[in-house]
């Protein structure tokens, strides 16, 4: 992925930190507004039909998707910290919403709509509670491999969601690989005129981008497709079009449901909150990294919460990050949440006065816009980098991608997190360590690990050993085993063991017991056990556990060189 130069963005302070959207007023200028308006028109052109499709996918009226877009885009523009992110209805969230509500609604359309809106409100409340609990730290577990694999997987899902539109087919499978297999089996049913329209639209988009990336390619494609569809009556030739769009704005309302219904919706709302947050933060971090920006993980809970509360009050359903519309905004050069605010205003105007305009638009043109925008999210270079740096991280990215594609977005992330934690635990339990040897430098003698050391001794009768990690229950046995091996190999002439503790910034009760047992064993062998380079937190822990008294404060040295010098003076 291309990484642009970091933008000069003033740090959020005071009220702006709580309401990041206020910074938009400070940055306002007519040239910026003109540029963002073009981007917003393009995002709006993609938003309207896709939002309606996701409304239908969620099991409510198609226009409810536009209501979700209104509430989510407005609230995120005011309270979100990503400058590129576009929130609104999203396919995966719509599907999960329908799955959670359908068994509870009993086939009653009004009850179903009320439950969908209440689910959005519950997601909003849960996200705000997560902010109060400061759970933004969970994003620290979303490592680079998970980020790379997740984006690759979700990009393929976005492309897969458009395949039916491109080929003029109604694909039945939702899972990516099954959908591709179904498409291959049904290629003979392809509606050739629809497919030709999709190819032409994609070619135009790519050509416009190569000629001048500042040109609004998606907007030109939408306008051209509407014009051609109207002139040649493409709908009469079997080409799928957007069709009639209901007019009018929703009135804010709180769904009327019994307490038992709200409790029944909570598990699904909790799962959606986790999914929406993970998806939103991962996507936001991708675009923030690309543009040299920063995301406030805790503030994102506020943005997600209020975005879903807005969607629920407008009789919508839960919303989240739209990877496709975010990609469109970014590819068009969107620089701020003015894009979202302008898109909200355009949606309001559209719902009131302009709904007939999109009726003849071929859905294949929209699919082409989304697919071409999604291509820009593929990041092969990051996979290559991970493979060069550490193969385990490369495979973690692959596992994340496959998990997202096969078992679902949330489940795929959880699988990747599990493997990531296993990998972390393994490295904590088996850290680097070394037998140190004296090396002469211009600054004097230093003690470093030497790979070709022929004996288990640093010097006659002396072992200097370094352990490169905090000493905790997960690696205490490994630490003991490694030192015992060196001690056994040293033979009867061993007089002293010096532990270079610079990297041991902390230890727990298990490690304290291991150190005490090691000292006792060495004492039985008439071998001294000394420490060098213990930092202040470690010295405090040694004092608190009684190890300072056991080892002797005089045997804790400020440097390895001082400890070795003491050995040569008193024991050698």
Protein Blocks (a to p, Z undefined) as FASTA:
>chain_A
ZZdddddddddehjllmmmmlmmmmmgcfklmmmmmmmmmmmmmmmmmmmmmmmmmnopa
fklmmmmmmmmmmmmmmmmmbfkbccdddfklmmmmmmmmmmmnnopaklmmmmmmmmmm
mmmmmmmmmmmnopmlmmmmmcfklmmmmmmmmmmmmmmmmmmmmnopacfbfbfklmmm
mmmmmmmmpcfklmmmmmmmmmmmmmmmmmommbcfklmmmmmmmmmmmmnommlnopac
ebjadedddddddddddfklmmmmmmmmmmmmmmmmmmmmmmmmmmmmmnopacdfklmm
mmmmmmmmmmmmnopadddddfklmmmmmmnopabfklmmmmmmmmmmmmmmmmmmmmmp
cfklmmmmmmmmmmmmpcfklmmmmmmmomklmmmmmmmmmmmmmnojklmmmmmmmmmm
mmmmmmmmmccdddddddddfkbccddddfklcbfcfbghiacddddbdcdfklmmmmmm
mmmmmmmmnommlcbdcddfklmmbccfklmmmmmmmmmmmmmnopacddehiafklmmm
mmmnommmmnopklpcfbfklmmmmmmmmmZZ
